[in-house]
Amino acid sequence: MEKSFDQLLSLNVDEGCIVEYVWIDGYDAVRSKGRYLKNIPSKASDLPDWNYDGSSTNQASGEDSEVIIKPQRIFPDPFRGKPNLLVMCDTYTPNGEPLKTNTRFECERIMNQAKDLKPWFGLEQEYFLINPNTGKPLGFPNDKDPEPQGPYYCGVSGSKMFGRDIADAHFKACVYAGIKISGINAEVAPGQWEFQVGPCVGIEEGDELWMGRYLLQRIAEMKGLDVNYDPKPVKGDWNGSGCHSNFSTKPMREKDGYQNAIIPALEKLSKKHKEHIAAYGIGNEDRLTGKHETASIEQFKWGVADRGASCRVGHDVEKKGYGYFEDRRPAGNCDPYVVTMMLVKTCCLED
């Protein structure tokens, strides 16, 4: 019986392809559904629009529940294999208006305004793998706390490392799908991991991080596990989960970019601290306490090589005089479309 089931899952499509439409719902989470197409699309615009019941996703009322999804980016599907596809979509009313939850629409508009500056991003997504039967991260005993953080970060040990198979399967799935994943590592708590996406240009970063989250959640699902991106899912003396956001523009990457572009951008961010904090993830006040390699949520500060700063500049950037900086404030559950959009808007499009 089991062999027969595996054979069905491994069947190839002889003609056309299966496309999994992926979108963001009204709870800041990914959802998806699949359809069969007789012709294999080569780009997102070859795909037809589709729809779903928005009353079931917190995006529409039951009396007028249809939400339109428009394909924006296609990726090879690591679950069904080529030529099957995943497609990142955004959401609209039947009249063509972007939904309030469609943050991609505004992000793309801002990125187009700044396209001559060639904004680059690299986001570091931290997360916990959760056992839904206990509600605790992998590696946390049912009746007590594990050893304090220290041996887990980038660790190697059967008694310390939990979920490596999922993190590695996700790494390979992202590479297969063409996502610009640049690395993974175990983080400071049991069952906590990180993956990095970038460098990406403009709207690419939001598309690829969201699709990276989708792949991670699908893989965790296969093991009966959940993925938690909350900024402080484990209370106490543990680091939270962030989404550190590395950012640069063409002027920042050129000679004297540190003085001429990076420092002025950081000064602009200092004046918009509250606006950024409000948009950088729900529950972030539990993470940004001034402890556990964070700055206090109450104030903005930046520094060279300071992991307790709101924004950090690397020693190499200061020495060379050009490069990028890292905004350490975004929470693990942030919307990457919003974070990247606000960085460009504040640093590049406002005086």
C-alpha positions as CSV (number, residue, x, y, z in Angstrom):
1,M,0.0,0.0,0.0
2,E,2.8,2.4,0.9
3,K,4.8,1.6,-2.2
4,S,1.7,2.3,-4.4
5,F,1.2,5.7,-2.7
6,D,4.9,6.6,-3.3
7,Q,4.5,5.6,-6.9
8,L,1.6,7.9,-7.4
9,L,3.5,10.8,-5.9
10,S,6.4,10.2,-8.2
11,L,4.4,10.1,-11.4
12,N,5.6,12.5,-14.1
13,V,3.2,14.7,-16.1
14,D,3.6,13.6,-19.8
15,E,2.0,16.8,-21.2
16,G,1.7,20.3,-19.7
17,C,2.4,20.9,-16.0
18,I,1.0,21.4,-12.6
19,V,1.3,24.9,-11.2
20,E,1.0,25.7,-7.5
21,Y,-0.3,29.2,-6.9
22,V,1.1,30.7,-3.7
23,W,-0.2,33.9,-2.1
24,I,-0.2,35.8,1.3
25,D,-3.4,35.7,3.3
26,G,-5.0,38.2,5.7
27,Y,-3.0,36.7,8.6
28,D,0.5,37.4,7.1
29,A,0.9,33.7,6.2
30,V,1.3,31.8,2.9
31,R,-1.4,29.7,1.3
32,S,-1.5,27.8,-2.0
33,K,-3.6,25.7,-4.3
34,G,-2.7,23.9,-7.5
35,R,-4.0,23.6,-11.1
36,Y,-3.2,21.8,-14.3
37,L,-2.2,23.6,-17.4
38,K,-1.8,22.0,-20.9
39,N,0.9,24.5,-21.9
40,I,4.1,25.0,-19.9
41,P,4.6,28.7,-19.2
42,S,8.0,30.3,-19.6
43,K,7.2,33.4,-17.5
44,A,4.6,34.6,-15.0
45,S,2.6,36.6,-17.5
46,D,1.9,33.4,-19.5
47,L,-0.2,32.1,-16.5
48,P,-3.9,32.9,-16.2
49,D,-5.2,34.8,-13.2
50,W,-7.1,32.7,-10.7
51,N,-9.3,33.3,-7.7
52,Y,-10.1,31.9,-4.2
53,D,-12.5,32.4,-1.3
54,G,-11.2,35.4,0.6
55,S,-13.8,35.0,3.4
56,S,-11.8,31.9,4.5
57,T,-8.5,33.9,4.6
58,N,-9.5,37.1,6.4
59,Q,-9.5,39.1,3.2
60,A,-13.2,39.4,2.1
61,S,-16.7,39.1,3.5
62,G,-18.9,36.1,2.8
63,E,-21.3,38.2,0.7
64,D,-18.5,39.2,-1.8
65,S,-15.7,36.7,-1.1
66,E,-13.9,36.4,-4.5
67,V,-10.2,37.4,-4.4
68,I,-8.2,37.5,-7.7
69,I,-4.6,36.2,-7.6
70,K,-2.2,37.4,-10.3
71,P,1.0,35.5,-11.0
72,Q,4.1,37.6,-10.5
73,R,7.2,35.2,-10.3
74,I,7.6,31.6,-11.3
75,F,9.9,29.0,-9.7
76,P,10.7,25.3,-10.5
77,D,8.7,23.1,-8.1
78,P,11.0,20.9,-6.0
79,F,8.1,18.9,-4.7
80,R,6.6,17.7,-8.0
81,G,9.8,18.3,-10.1
82,K,10.2,19.9,-13.5
83,P,8.4,21.0,-15.6
84,N,6.0,21.7,-12.7
85,L,6.0,25.2,-11.2
86,L,5.4,27.3,-8.1
87,V,4.2,30.8,-8.8
88,M,4.3,33.7,-6.3
89,C,1.0,35.7,-6.7
90,D,-0.4,38.9,-5.3
91,T,-4.1,39.7,-4.5
92,Y,-6.8,41.9,-6.0
93,T,-10.5,42.6,-5.9
94,P,-12.5,41.5,-8.9
95,N,-12.4,45.2,-10.0
96,G,-8.6,45.1,-10.1
97,E,-7.8,47.0,-7.0
98,P,-5.0,45.6,-4.8
99,L,-6.1,44.3,-1.5
100,K,-5.0,46.1,1.7
101,T,-3.0,43.0,2.5
102,N,-1.2,43.2,-0.9
103,T,2.0,44.8,0.2
104,R,3.8,43.6,-2.9
105,F,1.9,46.1,-5.0
106,E,3.3,49.2,-3.1
107,C,6.7,47.6,-2.7
108,E,7.1,47.2,-6.5
109,R,6.0,50.8,-7.0
110,I,8.6,52.1,-4.6
111,M,11.3,49.8,-6.1
112,N,10.5,51.1,-9.6
113,Q,11.0,54.7,-8.4
114,A,14.5,53.8,-7.0
115,K,15.5,51.4,-9.8
116,D,18.4,53.6,-10.9
117,L,19.9,53.3,-7.4
118,K,19.9,49.5,-7.8
119,P,18.9,48.6,-4.2
120,W,20.3,45.3,-3.0
121,F,19.0,43.3,-0.1
122,G,20.1,40.2,1.9
123,L,17.6,39.0,4.6
124,E,18.5,36.6,7.4
125,Q,15.4,34.7,8.3
126,E,15.5,33.1,11.8
127,Y,12.8,30.6,12.9
128,F,12.0,27.8,15.3
129,L,10.8,24.3,14.4
130,I,7.9,23.5,16.7
131,N,6.5,20.1,17.8
132,P,2.7,20.7,17.6
133,N,2.1,17.9,20.1
134,T,4.0,19.8,22.8
135,G,4.0,23.3,21.6
136,K,7.7,23.5,22.2
137,P,10.7,23.8,19.9
138,L,12.5,20.6,18.8
139,G,15.0,19.7,21.5
140,F,13.1,21.3,24.4
141,P,12.3,18.6,27.0
142,N,8.6,18.4,28.1
143,D,9.3,18.8,31.8
144,K,12.2,21.2,32.0
145,D,14.3,23.7,30.1
146,P,17.3,22.6,28.0
147,E,20.9,23.6,28.7
148,P,21.3,27.4,28.4
149,Q,22.2,28.8,25.0
150,G,25.8,28.5,24.1
151,P,26.5,25.1,22.5
152,Y,23.7,25.3,19.8
153,Y,24.8,28.1,17.5
154,C,26.4,26.5,14.4
155,G,26.8,23.4,16.6
156,V,27.5,19.7,15.8
157,S,26.1,17.1,18.2
158,G,23.4,14.6,18.4
159,S,22.5,15.9,21.8
160,K,22.5,19.5,20.8
161,M,21.3,19.8,17.2
162,F,17.6,19.3,16.2
163,G,16.0,19.7,12.8
164,R,19.2,19.6,10.6
165,D,17.5,17.3,8.1
166,I,14.7,19.9,7.6
167,A,17.1,22.8,7.4
168,D,19.2,21.0,4.8
169,A,16.3,19.8,2.8
170,H,15.0,23.3,2.7
171,F,18.4,24.6,1.6
172,K,18.5,22.2,-1.4
173,A,14.8,22.9,-2.3
174,C,15.6,26.6,-2.5
175,V,18.6,26.0,-4.7
176,Y,16.4,23.8,-7.0
177,A,13.7,26.4,-7.1
178,G,16.2,29.1,-8.2
179,I,15.8,31.1,-5.0
180,K,19.0,33.1,-4.2
181,I,19.6,31.4,-0.9
182,S,23.1,32.1,0.3
183,G,23.4,30.0,3.4
184,I,21.9,28.4,6.5
185,N,23.1,27.9,10.1
186,A,21.8,26.6,13.4
187,E,20.9,29.4,15.8
188,V,21.4,29.9,19.5
189,A,18.5,27.9,20.9
190,P,17.6,24.2,20.3
191,G,15.4,23.9,17.2
192,Q,16.2,27.4,16.0
193,W,17.7,27.9,12.6
194,E,18.3,30.6,10.0
195,F,18.4,30.9,6.3
196,Q,19.7,33.8,4.2
197,V,18.3,35.0,0.9
198,G,20.3,37.5,-1.2
199,P,21.7,39.5,-2.6
200,C,18.6,40.2,-4.4
201,V,17.6,43.4,-6.4
202,G,14.5,45.3,-5.6
203,I,11.2,43.4,-5.5
204,E,13.1,40.1,-5.9
205,E,13.9,40.0,-2.2
206,G,10.3,39.9,-1.0
207,D,9.3,37.4,-3.6
208,E,12.1,35.0,-2.8
209,L,11.9,35.2,1.0
210,W,8.2,34.6,0.9
211,M,8.7,31.6,-1.4
212,G,11.5,30.4,0.8
213,R,9.1,30.5,3.8
214,Y,6.6,28.6,1.8
215,L,9.1,25.8,0.9
216,L,10.2,25.6,4.6
217,Q,6.7,25.2,5.8
218,R,5.9,22.5,3.2
219,I,9.0,20.6,4.2
220,A,8.3,20.9,7.9
221,E,4.7,19.7,7.2
222,M,6.2,16.5,5.8
223,K,7.7,15.8,9.3
224,G,4.5,16.8,11.1
225,L,6.2,20.0,12.4
226,D,5.3,23.7,12.4
227,V,7.5,26.7,11.7
228,N,7.4,29.7,14.1
229,Y,8.7,33.1,13.0
230,D,7.5,35.0,16.0
231,P,10.1,37.4,17.5
232,K,10.1,35.9,21.0
233,P,8.4,32.4,21.0
234,V,10.5,31.2,23.9
235,K,10.4,33.5,26.9
236,G,13.3,33.8,29.3
237,D,17.0,33.9,28.7
238,W,16.9,33.0,25.0
239,N,17.5,35.0,21.8
240,G,14.4,35.8,19.8
241,S,14.0,35.4,16.1
242,G,14.8,38.3,13.8
243,C,15.1,39.0,10.1
244,H,18.2,41.1,9.9
245,S,18.1,43.1,6.7
246,N,21.2,43.9,4.8
247,F,20.8,46.8,2.5
248,S,22.8,48.9,0.0
249,T,22.4,51.1,-3.0
250,K,24.8,51.8,-5.9
251,P,26.1,55.0,-4.2
252,M,26.8,53.0,-1.0
253,R,28.8,50.4,-2.9
254,E,31.0,53.0,-4.7
255,K,34.1,54.8,-3.5
256,D,33.5,56.9,-0.3
257,G,30.0,55.4,-0.1
258,Y,30.3,55.0,3.6
259,Q,30.6,58.7,4.2
260,N,28.5,59.9,1.3
261,A,25.6,57.5,1.4
262,I,25.6,55.0,4.3
263,I,25.9,57.4,7.2
264,P,23.3,59.8,5.7
265,A,20.9,56.9,5.3
266,L,21.4,55.8,8.9
267,E,20.7,59.4,10.0
268,K,17.5,59.3,8.0
269,L,16.5,56.0,9.7
270,S,17.1,57.5,13.1
271,K,14.4,60.1,12.4
272,K,11.9,57.5,11.3
273,H,12.6,54.9,14.0
274,K,9.0,54.7,15.3
275,E,7.5,54.3,11.9
276,H,9.9,51.5,11.0
277,I,9.4,49.7,14.4
278,A,5.6,49.8,13.9
279,A,6.0,48.0,10.5
280,Y,8.8,45.6,11.4
281,G,6.7,42.8,13.0
282,I,4.1,42.0,15.6
283,G,5.4,41.4,19.1
284,N,8.8,42.8,18.5
285,E,8.8,44.6,21.8
286,D,9.4,41.3,23.5
287,R,12.6,40.8,21.4
288,L,14.1,44.3,21.2
289,T,14.9,44.7,24.9
290,G,18.5,45.8,24.7
291,K,19.6,42.2,25.7
292,H,20.3,39.1,23.6
293,E,22.1,41.1,20.8
294,T,19.4,43.7,20.3
295,A,19.0,47.4,20.8
296,S,16.1,48.7,22.9
297,I,12.9,49.3,20.9
298,E,12.7,52.7,22.6
299,Q,15.7,54.2,20.8
300,F,17.7,54.1,17.6
301,K,21.5,53.7,17.6
302,W,23.9,52.6,15.0
303,G,27.5,51.4,15.3
304,V,30.4,49.7,13.7
305,A,30.4,45.9,14.5
306,D,27.9,46.5,17.3
307,R,25.4,43.7,17.5
308,G,23.6,45.6,20.2
309,A,22.8,48.4,17.8
310,S,19.6,49.0,15.8
311,C,21.8,49.1,12.6
312,R,25.2,47.7,12.3
313,V,28.1,48.6,9.9
314,G,30.8,46.0,9.4
315,H,34.4,46.7,10.1
316,D,35.3,45.9,6.5
317,V,32.8,48.6,5.3
318,E,34.3,51.2,7.5
319,K,37.8,50.2,6.4
320,K,37.1,50.1,2.7
321,G,34.9,53.1,2.8
322,Y,31.9,51.5,0.9
323,G,29.5,48.6,1.1
324,Y,26.3,48.0,3.0
325,F,24.7,48.2,6.5
326,E,22.5,45.8,8.4
327,D,19.1,46.8,10.0
328,R,18.8,44.5,12.9
329,R,15.3,45.6,14.0
330,P,13.0,43.6,11.8
331,A,11.3,40.6,13.6
332,G,11.2,37.1,12.2
333,N,7.6,37.5,11.4
334,C,8.0,40.8,9.4
335,D,6.7,41.2,5.9
336,P,9.8,41.4,3.7
337,Y,7.9,43.5,1.1
338,V,7.2,46.1,3.8
339,V,10.8,46.0,5.3
340,T,12.5,46.4,1.9
341,M,10.0,49.0,0.7
342,M,10.5,51.1,3.9
343,L,14.3,51.0,3.7
344,V,14.2,52.3,0.1
345,K,11.6,54.9,0.9
346,T,13.3,56.3,3.9
347,C,16.9,56.1,2.8
348,C,16.5,56.9,-0.9
349,L,13.2,58.8,-1.6
350,E,12.7,61.1,1.3
351,D,14.7,64.1,2.4
